[in-house]
């Protein structure tokens, strides 16, 4: 039976914060298939979780609802905000027919709910059908979501069945980017993973991406030159225009046909 009223003890939240900080600030502690998510409540209904978020907005950790479980997944650090904010600025600068929203709440499924770092959608995107809105604003689901996260506590299951594309950034001292497209045969597996920065990925992260996720990695540490300048082809992530403007009545703008290329030369480790 799902909980109709959610209460989270301060001590539990602080313990989750301590564990997350230890992971996020430890350079040698990287992704592992054995890492378990930090579950701080179970059997929580969507209604109970949304009501909790409305009244408890200043928490020591970021949380999300995944299949009825409240998961603590992150303590935002400075590089987290830098990456998310810079990407939002770059996309809007590329085409002003797209709007971005930071920290937007989204209903993922009947019992899953998250706060996305950045959402992108066309200005003229029609609202979603009644009872299928992404949140209380009654708008439309975004065509793209940007997430900056610690890969230790990131799971593709958190984003299953989403009606939008996703670009995810592992934002520890070693950076990598993962692209998920709605048009992929398996939407839960990224079709592009790029390693960038000044240092190669930790062995555990490589094993996690190659063996657990099952995807090829390119970039730093994978026969590519160092990521030390803007617009190096190996460190550009292409976002197709048809994905960004999907559902727009106006279609794809003439100046945006080739898609958006996100370059990583601006992000220094």
Residue pairs with C-beta under 8 A, 6 or more apart in sequence:
1 43
2 43
2 44
2 45
2 48
2 68
2 111
3 41
3 43
3 44
3 45
3 48
4 45
4 47
4 48
5 48
5 51
6 41
6 44
6 48
6 49
6 51
6 52
6 70
7 52
8 40
8 41
8 52
8 56
8 59
8 70
12 40
13 40
13 59
13 60
13 61
13 72
14 60
16 38
16 40
16 60
16 61
16 72
17 60
17 61
17 72
17 75
19 38
20 38
20 61
20 72
20 73
20 74
20 75
20 150
20 153
21 75
22 29
23 29
23 150
23 152
23 153
24 74
24 75
24 77
24 150
24 172
25 77
27 172
27 173
28 202
29 152
30 151
30 152
30 172
30 174
30 201
30 202
30 203
30 204
30 205
30 208
31 151
31 152
31 170
31 202
31 204
31 205
31 207
31 208
31 209
32 152
32 204
32 207
32 208
33 207
33 208
33 211
33 212
35 152
35 153
37 66
37 69
37 71
37 73
37 153
37 155
38 71
38 72
38 73
38 153
39 69
39 70
39 71
40 63
40 70
40 71
40 72
41 69
41 70
42 68
42 69
42 70
43 68
44 65
44 68
44 69
44 70
44 111
45 68
45 111
46 65
46 107
46 110
46 111
46 112
46 113
49 65
49 70
49 113
50 105
50 113
53 105
53 113
53 115
60 75
61 72
61 73
61 74
61 75
62 72
62 73
62 74
62 75
62 76
62 115
63 70
63 71
63 72
63 73
64 70
64 71
64 73
64 112
64 113
64 114
64 115
64 158
65 71
65 111
65 112
65 113
65 114
66 108
66 112
66 114
66 155
66 157
66 158
67 109
67 111
67 112
67 157
68 111
71 153
71 158
73 149
73 150
73 153
73 154
74 80
74 149
74 150
74 153
77 171
79 148
79 171
80 117
80 148
80 149
80 171
82 267
83 148
83 169
83 171
83 267
84 102
84 117
84 118
84 146
84 148
85 102
85 118
86 266
86 267
87 118
87 146
87 167
87 169
87 262
88 100
88 102
88 118
88 120
88 146
90 262
91 98
91 100
91 120
91 260
91 262
92 98
92 99
92 100
94 256
94 260
95 244
95 253
95 255
95 256
95 260
97 122
97 123
97 124
97 245
97 248
97 250
97 253
97 256
98 120
98 121
98 122
98 123
98 244
98 245
99 120
99 121
99 122
99 123
100 118
100 119
100 120
101 118
101 119
101 142
102 117
102 118
103 115
103 116
103 117
104 115
104 116
104 118
104 119
104 134
104 135
104 142
105 113
105 114
105 115
105 116
105 134
105 135
105 136
106 113
106 114
106 115
106 116
106 119
106 134
106 135
106 141
106 142
106 145
107 113
107 133
107 134
107 135
108 114
108 158
108 159
108 160
108 161
108 162
109 160
109 161
112 158
114 158
116 142
116 145
116 146
116 147
117 145
117 146
117 147
117 148
118 145
118 146
119 142
119 144
119 145
119 146
119 164
120 142
120 143
120 144
120 145
120 146
120 244
121 140
121 141
121 142
121 143
121 144
122 143
122 244
122 245
122 247
122 248
122 250
124 248
124 249
124 250
125 139
125 140
125 143
125 247
125 248
126 140
126 247
126 249
127 133
127 138
127 139
127 140
128 134
128 138
128 139
128 140
128 141
133 139
133 140
134 140
134 141
134 142
140 247
141 162
141 163
141 164
142 164
143 164
143 165
143 243
143 244
143 245
143 246
143 247
144 164
144 165
144 166
144 167
144 239
144 243
144 244
145 159
145 162
145 164
145 165
145 166
145 167
146 166
146 167
146 168
146 169
147 154
147 166
147 167
147 168
147 169
148 168
148 169
148 171
149 168
149 169
149 170
149 171
150 170
150 171
150 172
151 170
151 172
151 176
151 205
151 208
154 168
154 170
156 180
156 188
156 189
156 190
156 213
157 188
159 166
159 180
159 188
160 187
160 188
162 182
162 187
163 182
164 182
165 179
165 180
165 181
165 182
165 239
165 243
165 244
166 179
166 180
167 177
167 178
167 179
167 180
167 237
167 239
167 262
168 177
168 178
168 179
168 180
168 190
169 175
169 176
169 177
169 178
170 176
170 177
170 178
170 205
173 197
173 199
173 269
174 195
174 197
174 199
174 200
174 201
174 202
174 205
174 269
175 195
175 196
175 197
175 264
175 267
175 269
176 193
176 194
176 195
176 196
176 201
176 205
176 209
176 217
176 219
177 192
177 193
177 194
177 196
177 237
177 262
177 264
178 190
178 192
178 193
178 215
179 190
179 191
179 192
179 193
179 237
179 239
180 187
180 188
180 189
180 190
180 191
181 187
181 191
181 240
181 243
182 243
182 246
183 243
184 191
189 213
189 214
189 215
190 213
190 215
191 215
192 218
192 237
193 209
193 213
193 215
193 216
193 217
193 218
194 217
194 218
194 219
194 234
194 235
194 237
194 264
195 201
195 217
195 218
195 219
195 220
195 221
195 222
195 224
196 219
196 220
196 227
196 235
196 264
196 267
197 220
197 227
197 264
197 267
197 268
197 269
198 220
198 226
198 227
198 228
198 268
198 269
199 220
199 269
200 220
200 221
201 209
201 217
201 220
201 221
206 217
206 221
209 215
209 217
210 216
210 217
218 224
218 234
219 227
219 234
219 235
220 226
220 227
224 234
224 235
225 232
225 234
227 234
227 235
227 264
227 265
228 265
229 265
230 263
230 265
230 266
231 263
231 265
232 263
232 265
235 263
235 264
235 265
236 261
236 262
236 263
236 264
237 261
237 262
237 264
238 259
238 260
238 261
238 262
239 259
239 260
239 261
239 262
240 259
241 252
241 256
241 257
241 258
241 259
241 260
242 252
244 256
244 259
244 260
245 251
245 252
245 253
245 256
